[in-house]
Each structure stands twice: as C-alpha cells, then as structure tokens.
Amino acid sequence: MPRTSHQPVNRYTIMRRSARFLAISPELQYLQNFSFLERQHMFEEQLTLQVSCSDLLFFDRDLEKVVKFPYPMHNGALILPKGLKKYCETRRIMWECWCGIYTSTPVFIQFYTELGWIFARCKTCGLDGEFLLPI
C-alpha cells in the first residue's frame, strides 16, 4: 500500500511509539542537543522547588505548568520507593517529565533500580531523580 501525505487523526501516533521508548519530534531533538549544564539551567526553577518540597513535581499538559503531586499513599501509608513503579502500572498512570514545558510532545518518566536505589529518569532531557529510601 503506498504511503500518503495526509496526517493521521491523532497527531501523537507517529511521535510516540510506546511509553517505554523515546518520543520522536524535532522539538525533542532540539532539547537533546543542549548540554547537561544548559538543560540544568533550563530546569533550575523546578529543581530548586523539588529540593525544597516534599511532594513530587510533574508537568501537567492540561494546565501547561509544573504541578505538585502528593506522594502516593495506599491504605493510609506512604508507598515505599520500590513500590512506585507497581503503583503507577496498576493504576495505569504515567507522570510526565518537565520536558513538556519546552515541547508539545508528551514524554513520560520511567522508574528503574540501580544498586538498590530507586530512580526516576527521563531519557529525553536527562532528568534523573533519586528516591531517598533504599529498597
């Protein structure tokens, strides 16, 4: 079947393959071309707020700003960092990275474990946050 030049109805279908892989967009490539220090300067306000805040900060595309998200709880108890990935998967929620401030393409953070510590990482902008409680 020949390719056509028309755009799909959902504009994110060609930009986002899945939640686990990088999104493809010229804006994101532009953001990735900045050095780590330049990106750190771009997110300086959010980084400062995250250090001084006990809540988690994520970008809300509907409000078009970074919002505070209370640390998740289950049955009245805080979820340990090792349970954050499962918490998100069972509720089918994903938290969007701060990249959304500079791009129109949604990019979601991913959780991973390294040497017994839980991290949240965005492979697009390089945001890498550590949760302070060990497994």
C-alpha positions in Angstrom: 0.0 0.0 0.0 1.6 3.4 -1.0 2.2 6.0 1.7 0.1 9.0 1.7 1.0 12.6 2.7 -2.0 13.2 4.9 -1.6 13.4 8.7 -3.2 10.8 11.0 -6.2 11.9 13.1 -4.2 11.6 16.3 -1.1 13.7 15.9 0.8 11.8 18.6 0.5 8.4 16.9 3.6 8.9 14.8 5.6 10.7 17.5 5.1 8.3 20.4 5.7 4.6 19.8 5.1 3.5 23.4 5.6 4.5 27.0 8.9 2.7 27.1 10.6 4.3 24.1 11.6 7.8 23.2 9.2 10.1 21.5 10.2 11.3 18.1 9.8 15.0 17.5 12.0 17.9 16.2 11.4 19.8 19.4 12.8 16.9 21.5 15.8 16.6 19.3 16.4 20.3 19.7 16.2 19.8 23.5 18.6 16.9 23.5 21.2 19.0 21.6 21.7 21.2 24.7 24.5 20.2 27.1 23.7 18.8 30.5 24.5 22.1 32.2 22.4 24.1 29.8 19.4 21.8 30.5 20.1 22.0 34.2 19.9 25.8 33.9 16.6 25.5 31.9 15.0 23.5 34.7 16.7 25.4 37.5 13.4 26.7 38.9 11.8 23.2 39.0 15.0 21.6 40.5 15.1 24.2 43.3 11.4 23.7 44.0 11.7 19.9 44.1 14.6 20.1 46.6 12.5 22.3 49.0 9.2 20.4 48.5 8.2 17.0 50.0 5.8 16.4 47.1 6.7 15.2 43.6 6.7 17.7 40.7 5.4 16.7 37.3 4.3 18.6 34.2 0.5 18.8 33.7 -0.2 19.2 30.0 -3.8 20.4 30.6 -2.7 23.2 32.9 0.5 23.7 30.9 2.7 24.1 34.1 4.6 22.0 36.6 2.3 20.9 39.5 2.9 19.4 42.9 1.7 15.8 43.2 1.3 14.5 46.8 3.5 11.5 47.5 1.3 8.4 46.8 -0.4 6.5 49.6 -2.1 3.2 49.9 -4.5 2.4 52.8 -3.2 5.4 54.7 0.5 4.5 54.4 3.1 6.1 52.2 4.2 3.9 49.3 7.9 2.9 49.5 10.0 4.0 46.5 10.3 0.3 45.4 6.5 0.3 45.0 6.2 3.4 42.9 6.6 1.6 39.6 3.9 -1.0 40.5 1.7 1.8 41.9 1.7 3.5 38.5 1.4 0.3 36.5 -1.6 -1.0 38.5 -3.4 2.4 38.2 -2.3 2.8 34.5 -1.0 6.3 35.2 2.2 7.8 34.0 3.9 11.0 35.2 5.0 13.5 32.5 8.5 14.9 32.6 9.3 18.6 32.8 10.2 18.4 29.1 6.6 19.4 28.4 7.5 23.0 29.3 9.6 23.2 26.1 7.9 20.7 23.8 4.4 19.8 22.6 5.1 16.1 22.6 4.4 14.2 25.9 7.4 12.5 27.4 7.0 10.3 30.5 9.4 9.4 33.2 10.5 5.8 33.8 11.4 4.1 37.1 14.4 1.9 37.4 16.5 0.3 40.2 20.3 0.6 40.4 22.4 -0.7 43.3 19.3 -0.9 45.5 18.2 2.7 44.9 15.1 3.7 43.0 15.5 6.4 40.3 13.1 8.2 38.0 14.6 9.1 34.7 13.6 10.9 31.5 15.7 9.6 28.6 14.9 12.7 26.6 16.1 15.6 28.7 18.3 13.6 31.1 16.2 14.4 34.2 17.4 11.8 36.8 15.8 11.8 40.3 16.7 9.6 43.2 14.2 8.5 45.8 15.9 8.7 49.2 14.7 5.4 50.7 16.6 2.3 49.8 14.8 -0.9 48.8 
